Amino acid sequence: HQIKGEGWRRLAKLKRFQGDDDRLEKQQASTEFKNAMNFVRHIENPDSLTFYFLSEMIVSDTTENLSSEKQIQFWEHFIENYPTSRFAEQAGLYLANLYFDTKNIDAALQELSKLRKSARSNITGKAYYLTGKIYYDQKKFDQAAEILKEFLLNIAVHPLRANAFGLLARIYENQGNFQTAAQFWSKLIEEYDYSPAAI
């Protein structure tokens, strides 16, 4: 069941990449992972099965059936049971987003603080950016700028770098420092002219 679920999950990912409807494949993946969960105690890597099962059941389009509190419970339980899993950090990102969505800002910032220490630059970059965005939304512009600059200095390649330059430019505009804002807009356009953040 787990292998079939993985096959359906990858097919759904391919269809999504091609711009096609992937609902059938996601449903099949979800069904197979759900069936495989009956044997979770008997397999070599229960964390991967559990992560994919939760991802298909929680992160997919079926989330309207689960309350945010229940989703938080599931991801907290996953991290508690599999703290050394290669999926623990991704689960932490899901958890931080859920905390943010439920207005538990302190818990979101605490989770993101842990993730900024990750050895995986993709996870670290997302944690930096989301932290900066939270501070920006709270109008804590100095803290937001500090975190976003740290992100840009420490992570040379990341999909959210363009967004970070744009957010820094807006921060300095809000503070009335238009010269520094212009420098960040210029850097954004120079390096990421193809990005929606540069528009």
NULUM-911832 format. One record per residue (C-alpha): residue number from 1; x, y, z. Coordinates in steps of 0.02 Angstrom, whole numbers, plus 50000, padded with zeros to 5 digits. Layout:
+-----+-------+-------+-------+
: pos :  east : north :    up :
+-----+-------+-------+-------+
: NUM :     X :     Y :     Z :
...
+-----+-------+-------+-------+
END
This chain:
+-----+-------+-------+-------+
: pos :  east : north :    up :
+-----+-------+-------+-------+
:   1 : 50000 : 50000 : 50000 :
:   2 : 50140 : 50120 : 50043 :
:   3 : 50228 : 50095 : 49875 :
:   4 : 50063 : 50116 : 49782 :
:   5 : 50028 : 50274 : 49882 :
:   6 : 50199 : 50342 : 49840 :
:   7 : 50169 : 50304 : 49656 :
:   8 : 50003 : 50396 : 49657 :
:   9 : 50080 : 50541 : 49755 :
:  10 : 50218 : 50562 : 49625 :
:  11 : 50095 : 50548 : 49482 :
:  12 : 49989 : 50685 : 49563 :
:  13 : 50145 : 50793 : 49578 :
:  14 : 50184 : 50766 : 49393 :
:  15 : 50006 : 50809 : 49342 :
:  16 : 50010 : 50967 : 49449 :
:  17 : 50176 : 51016 : 49366 :
:  18 : 50097 : 50990 : 49195 :
:  19 : 49948 : 51097 : 49245 :
:  20 : 49827 : 50951 : 49241 :
:  21 : 49693 : 50905 : 49368 :
:  22 : 49773 : 50793 : 49501 :
:  23 : 49624 : 50763 : 49615 :
:  24 : 49600 : 50580 : 49566 :
:  25 : 49784 : 50539 : 49595 :
:  26 : 49785 : 50630 : 49762 :
:  27 : 49631 : 50534 : 49816 :
:  28 : 49711 : 50369 : 49764 :
:  29 : 49871 : 50414 : 49858 :
:  30 : 49772 : 50461 : 50012 :
:  31 : 49675 : 50297 : 50008 :
:  32 : 49834 : 50192 : 49988 :
:  33 : 49926 : 50284 : 50128 :
:  34 : 49773 : 50264 : 50240 :
:  35 : 49772 : 50076 : 50206 :
:  36 : 49959 : 50066 : 50237 :
:  37 : 49939 : 50150 : 50408 :
:  38 : 49863 : 49987 : 50470 :
:  39 : 50039 : 49914 : 50461 :
:  40 : 50139 : 50065 : 50521 :
:  41 : 50209 : 49973 : 50672 :
:  42 : 50278 : 49835 : 50561 :
:  43 : 50379 : 49933 : 50434 :
:  44 : 50558 : 49992 : 50432 :
:  45 : 50527 : 50179 : 50413 :
:  46 : 50363 : 50221 : 50498 :
:  47 : 50405 : 50407 : 50497 :
:  48 : 50402 : 50420 : 50307 :
:  49 : 50234 : 50329 : 50295 :
:  50 : 50161 : 50435 : 50434 :
:  51 : 50226 : 50597 : 50357 :
:  52 : 50156 : 50557 : 50184 :
:  53 : 49991 : 50501 : 50260 :
:  54 : 49976 : 50663 : 50359 :
:  55 : 50031 : 50766 : 50209 :
:  56 : 49898 : 50688 : 50099 :
:  57 : 49763 : 50697 : 50233 :
:  58 : 49805 : 50867 : 50308 :
:  59 : 49903 : 50973 : 50185 :
:  60 : 49801 : 50923 : 50033 :
:  61 : 49632 : 50994 : 49984 :
:  62 : 49542 : 50891 : 50116 :
:  63 : 49592 : 51009 : 50258 :
:  64 : 49421 : 51090 : 50267 :
:  65 : 49364 : 50933 : 50358 :
:  66 : 49493 : 50953 : 50497 :
:  67 : 49501 : 51097 : 50618 :
:  68 : 49665 : 51191 : 50633 :
:  69 : 49680 : 51131 : 50813 :
:  70 : 49668 : 50950 : 50756 :
:  71 : 49798 : 50979 : 50620 :
:  72 : 49914 : 51057 : 50749 :
:  73 : 49889 : 50907 : 50861 :
:  74 : 49936 : 50786 : 50721 :
:  75 : 50096 : 50879 : 50675 :
:  76 : 50148 : 50903 : 50857 :
:  77 : 50122 : 50717 : 50884 :
:  78 : 50226 : 50677 : 50729 :
:  79 : 50372 : 50786 : 50788 :
:  80 : 50360 : 50714 : 50963 :
:  81 : 50364 : 50534 : 50899 :
:  82 : 50494 : 50559 : 50761 :
:  83 : 50609 : 50701 : 50819 :
:  84 : 50756 : 50638 : 50714 :
:  85 : 50654 : 50602 : 50558 :
:  86 : 50711 : 50681 : 50396 :
:  87 : 50532 : 50747 : 50385 :
:  88 : 50530 : 50829 : 50558 :
:  89 : 50584 : 50998 : 50493 :
:  90 : 50454 : 51000 : 50354 :
:  91 : 50325 : 50952 : 50485 :
:  92 : 50391 : 51098 : 50589 :
:  93 : 50358 : 51216 : 50443 :
:  94 : 50180 : 51153 : 50427 :
:  95 : 50160 : 51175 : 50614 :
:  96 : 50230 : 51353 : 50612 :
:  97 : 50109 : 51401 : 50473 :
:  98 : 49964 : 51327 : 50570 :
:  99 : 50015 : 51420 : 50728 :
: 100 : 50022 : 51580 : 50626 :
: 101 : 49853 : 51547 : 50545 :
: 102 : 49774 : 51519 : 50717 :
: 103 : 49853 : 51682 : 50782 :
: 104 : 49972 : 51590 : 50900 :
: 105 : 50116 : 51703 : 50847 :
: 106 : 50232 : 51661 : 50992 :
: 107 : 50222 : 51474 : 50953 :
: 108 : 50250 : 51509 : 50767 :
: 109 : 50404 : 51615 : 50804 :
: 110 : 50471 : 51483 : 50925 :
: 111 : 50453 : 51345 : 50794 :
: 112 : 50531 : 51455 : 50659 :
: 113 : 50677 : 51497 : 50774 :
: 114 : 50718 : 51311 : 50786 :
: 115 : 50703 : 51291 : 50598 :
: 116 : 50823 : 51435 : 50562 :
: 117 : 50960 : 51323 : 50633 :
: 118 : 50925 : 51187 : 50505 :
: 119 : 51066 : 51120 : 50398 :
: 120 : 50948 : 51118 : 50249 :
: 121 : 50952 : 51288 : 50166 :
: 122 : 50777 : 51268 : 50092 :
: 123 : 50701 : 51247 : 50266 :
: 124 : 50813 : 51380 : 50343 :
: 125 : 50769 : 51507 : 50207 :
: 126 : 50583 : 51479 : 50228 :
: 127 : 50601 : 51498 : 50417 :
: 128 : 50697 : 51661 : 50398 :
: 129 : 50574 : 51731 : 50273 :
: 130 : 50418 : 51682 : 50371 :
: 131 : 50493 : 51756 : 50531 :
: 132 : 50529 : 51918 : 50440 :
: 133 : 50354 : 51920 : 50367 :
: 134 : 50276 : 51895 : 50539 :
: 135 : 50376 : 52039 : 50611 :
: 136 : 50331 : 52146 : 50460 :
: 137 : 50145 : 52108 : 50483 :
: 138 : 50163 : 52157 : 50666 :
: 139 : 50247 : 52320 : 50610 :
: 140 : 50407 : 52271 : 50702 :
: 141 : 50508 : 52338 : 50556 :
: 142 : 50680 : 52338 : 50639 :
: 143 : 50664 : 52154 : 50689 :
: 144 : 50596 : 52108 : 50518 :
: 145 : 50740 : 52197 : 50430 :
: 146 : 50870 : 52113 : 50541 :
: 147 : 50801 : 51938 : 50507 :
: 148 : 50782 : 51967 : 50319 :
: 149 : 50959 : 52037 : 50303 :
: 150 : 51024 : 51886 : 50398 :
: 151 : 50930 : 51776 : 50274 :
: 152 : 51007 : 51864 : 50124 :
: 153 : 51182 : 51859 : 50198 :
: 154 : 51177 : 51676 : 50250 :
: 155 : 51084 : 51593 : 50106 :
: 156 : 51149 : 51634 : 49934 :
: 157 : 51021 : 51534 : 49834 :
: 158 : 50839 : 51517 : 49884 :
: 159 : 50670 : 51541 : 49798 :
: 160 : 50616 : 51670 : 49928 :
: 161 : 50767 : 51786 : 49910 :
: 162 : 50674 : 51897 : 49785 :
: 163 : 50528 : 51912 : 49906 :
: 164 : 50650 : 51958 : 50045 :
: 165 : 50724 : 52100 : 49942 :
: 166 : 50549 : 52165 : 49905 :
: 167 : 50496 : 52153 : 50087 :
: 168 : 50653 : 52244 : 50143 :
: 169 : 50616 : 52382 : 50017 :
: 170 : 50439 : 52400 : 50087 :
: 171 : 50507 : 52403 : 50265 :
: 172 : 50621 : 52548 : 50226 :
: 173 : 50482 : 52638 : 50132 :
: 174 : 50371 : 52621 : 50286 :
: 175 : 50511 : 52694 : 50392 :
: 176 : 50532 : 52840 : 50272 :
: 177 : 50706 : 52786 : 50219 :
: 178 : 50673 : 52798 : 50032 :
: 179 : 50856 : 52795 : 49980 :
: 180 : 50886 : 52625 : 50061 :
: 181 : 50718 : 52563 : 49996 :
: 182 : 50772 : 52613 : 49820 :
: 183 : 50934 : 52515 : 49841 :
: 184 : 50836 : 52358 : 49886 :
: 185 : 50713 : 52383 : 49742 :
: 186 : 50861 : 52407 : 49625 :
: 187 : 50946 : 52248 : 49688 :
: 188 : 50783 : 52153 : 49669 :
: 189 : 50759 : 52209 : 49489 :
: 190 : 50943 : 52181 : 49447 :
: 191 : 50951 : 52003 : 49513 :
: 192 : 50771 : 51943 : 49500 :
: 193 : 50689 : 52040 : 49358 :
: 194 : 50592 : 51882 : 49313 :
: 195 : 50513 : 51866 : 49486 :
: 196 : 50335 : 51922 : 49525 :
: 197 : 50411 : 52011 : 49677 :
: 198 : 50500 : 52130 : 49555 :
: 199 : 50336 : 52190 : 49479 :
+-----+-------+-------+-------+
END
